[in-house]
Amino acid sequence: MPAILHIFGRMQRGGAELRTLEVMRALEAHEFRLDFCVLSGLPGDLDGDIRAMGGEVHYLRLGPRFPLQFCALLRKKRYDAVHAHVHYASGALLRLAAACGVPVRIAHFRSSSDGRGSGVSRRVQRWVLRRWIDRYATSIPAVSESAMVAAWGRNWRCDPRCRVIYNGLDPVRFEGSPDRAGVCSEFGLPAECTLYIHVGRFDTPKNHDRLVEVFAAIAAHDPGARLLLAGRGGNTIEAAVRRRVDELKLAGRIVFAGERHDIPRLLKAADTMIFPSLWEGLPGAVLEACAAGTPVLASAIPVICEIEAFLPALTALDLGASNVAWANTAATLARKGRDQAIREQRMRQFAASIFTLDRCIDAHREIWSGVRPC
């Protein structure tokens, strides 16, 4: 059975990590063995799920001893492929994998940015790492065309190793009747409120500050509006957002739900998702909302415009537009979000789109086996 080693920083409940586990869960048991190496050296929320599916999690903290430990792991486990999901840092890992004789070496771009600075030393580091990817990668996938352009350049189609593999979802997860009454009761929301939602960790690219400003403009004209924030927090960004919510006197109208394991249920209960991100690779939360039939208002960054061409549930708006313009558009979408017939149509459109799990799995089979489609 071919053995694949996936490399992440830590197996927390992030988009790339969850999407990879969904692929793992859907594979036939005899097809591939998927193990994981985490560069933080720290346990994560998803480690138990990996082990339950027969995989191993190896904790190798980056440091002076890492190269020797990593090569020892590769030689001991005899991996057929190393699949790195750590942007340009993948170059250093694939260089080591090549030295150890691993035949399939994959650098997977999951975002349009590595989120690092742009000083001289950082630019030099990126240049070196990118050259190592170019030299040692046998496959260079990205989650979207915009992520590929940002990471690899506009001429990426000239490189036969490059391809776009859109993340996929299982539409079955979003079937069933909405539990709006249950969600409203759980969070103490009025049954007839206009319910907006945002799904995403408290992190810079998610742009929570702008999200709160937009909701303030919505709330000024709709006393029944409520906003549900679902995502991992507990950091300085969440603390700053809470202070801003208090300043705007919205504390009773914005709910901090924390990290959740029932996102499809929450999305199906909401009238509209607001998603003003600064940058993304391929936002899983947006795909989940579209799969649930929930209208989405998102920033017109390249990847959102790319998705919008496939999914009618998504509306892109420039971040330069005023908060009032965002609020008015969101309110219009929320009215459509109450129409169950429209939502069911959007769900069918998603199920027929390129963002399904089956398509994603087939693409992974191809790159893991080293075979490209004709």
Secondary structure, DSSP 8 states (H G I E B T S, - for coil): --EEEEEES--SS-HHHHHHHHHHHHS-TTT-EEEEEETT----TTHHHHHHTT--EEE--SSTTHHHHHHHHHHHHT-SEEEE-SGGGHHHHHHHHHHTT-SEEEE-B-SS------SHHHHHHHHHHHHHHHHH-SBEEESSHHHHHHHH-TTGGGSTTEEE----B-GGGG-S---HHHHHHHHT--TT-EEEEEE--S-GGG-HHHHHHHHHHHHTT-TTEEEEEES---SHHHHHHHHHHHHTT-TTTEEEEES-S-HHHHHHH-SEEEE--S--SS-HHHHHHHHTT--EEEE--HHHHHHHTT-TTEEEE-TTS-HHHHHHHHHHHHHHHT-HHHHHHHHHHHHTSS-BHHHHHHHHHHHHHT----
